[in-house]
Every structure is written in C-alpha cells, then in structure tokens.
Amino acid sequence: MKYHYQYVSPTSVRIELIPENSRETEQVNALTDLQIDHQKLSTLYQKGIQQYKANALLTKIRFMNFPKVALCSHS
C-alpha cells in the first residue's frame, strides 16, 4: 500500500490510501462494501502515519472520502 500525505498542521495530516495491486484494491473495496472494520482501517492508517513521521501515534481518524482518504491526528 502506498500513502499520499498532505500536511495540515503540526499534529494532523491528510492521508490517502493508494492500493498498489489487485489484492490491496480488493481489500480497500471490501472495507467499503461490508460493515466498517475499525481495526483494519486503524492498522492501515497507523502504518501510513508512521511512514510520514516515524514515532507518531495515530490518535483520531476523520474520513473525508471513506475509506480511502482521512484526516489523521497524531501525537
């Protein structure tokens, strides 16, 4: 999975999930089609935030375009 980052403030960043293959595309689409799996989404965005800022901890996810784009707060 690739991640696109857009700086918002010192404690938040906009993250877009970008699937790199058909398996990842199916995984993201499954999150849209089925009931929300908070653990899977949190894991994806936690990985993304750590690639943006190594020791950051994800504290809040606010979806802008569910499930692919979210405003993520971190500490």
C-alpha positions as CSV (number, residue, x, y, z in Angstrom):
1,M,0.0,0.0,0.0
2,K,1.3,3.5,-0.8
3,Y,0.2,6.6,1.1
4,H,-0.1,10.1,-0.2
5,Y,0.4,12.8,2.5
6,Q,-0.7,16.4,2.8
7,Y,0.4,18.4,5.7
8,V,-2.4,20.1,7.6
9,S,-1.0,21.1,11.0
10,P,1.8,20.0,13.3
11,T,-0.5,17.3,14.7
12,S,-2.6,16.3,11.7
13,V,-2.1,15.1,8.2
14,R,-4.4,14.1,5.3
15,I,-3.6,10.6,4.2
16,E,-4.9,8.9,1.0
17,L,-4.6,5.1,0.7
18,I,-3.3,4.1,-2.7
19,P,-3.5,0.3,-3.4
20,E,-0.6,-1.0,-5.4
21,N,-2.1,-4.2,-6.7
22,S,-5.4,-6.0,-7.2
23,R,-5.3,-7.7,-3.8
24,E,-4.9,-4.3,-2.0
25,T,-7.6,-2.8,-4.2
26,E,-10.0,-5.7,-3.2
27,Q,-9.0,-5.2,0.5
28,V,-9.9,-1.5,0.4
29,N,-13.1,-2.1,-1.6
30,A,-14.2,-4.8,0.9
31,L,-14.0,-2.2,3.7
32,T,-16.5,-0.1,1.7
33,D,-18.8,-2.9,0.9
34,L,-19.0,-4.6,4.3
35,Q,-19.6,-3.3,7.8
36,I,-16.8,-1.0,9.0
37,D,-13.8,-2.9,10.3
38,H,-12.3,-0.3,12.6
39,Q,-9.3,-2.5,13.4
40,K,-8.2,-3.0,9.8
41,L,-8.7,0.7,9.0
42,S,-6.8,1.8,12.1
43,T,-3.9,-0.5,11.2
44,L,-3.7,0.8,7.6
45,Y,-3.7,4.5,8.8
46,Q,-1.3,3.7,11.7
47,K,1.2,2.3,9.2
48,G,0.7,5.4,7.0
49,I,1.2,7.8,9.8
50,Q,4.4,6.0,10.9
51,Q,5.8,6.3,7.4
52,Y,5.1,10.0,7.5
53,K,6.5,10.5,11.0
54,A,8.4,7.6,12.5
55,N,7.3,7.7,16.1
56,A,3.9,9.2,15.7
57,L,0.9,7.6,17.3
58,L,-2.5,7.8,15.5
59,T,-5.0,9.5,17.8
60,K,-8.0,10.2,15.6
61,I,-9.3,9.4,12.1
62,R,-11.9,11.6,10.4
63,F,-12.9,10.4,7.0
64,M,-13.1,12.8,4.1
65,N,-13.8,10.0,1.5
66,F,-14.4,6.7,3.2
67,P,-12.4,4.6,3.4
68,K,-9.6,5.9,1.1
69,V,-9.0,9.5,2.4
70,A,-8.9,10.6,6.0
71,L,-7.6,13.5,8.2
72,C,-5.4,11.8,10.8
73,S,-4.5,13.4,14.1
74,H,-1.3,12.2,15.7
75,S,0.9,12.8,18.8
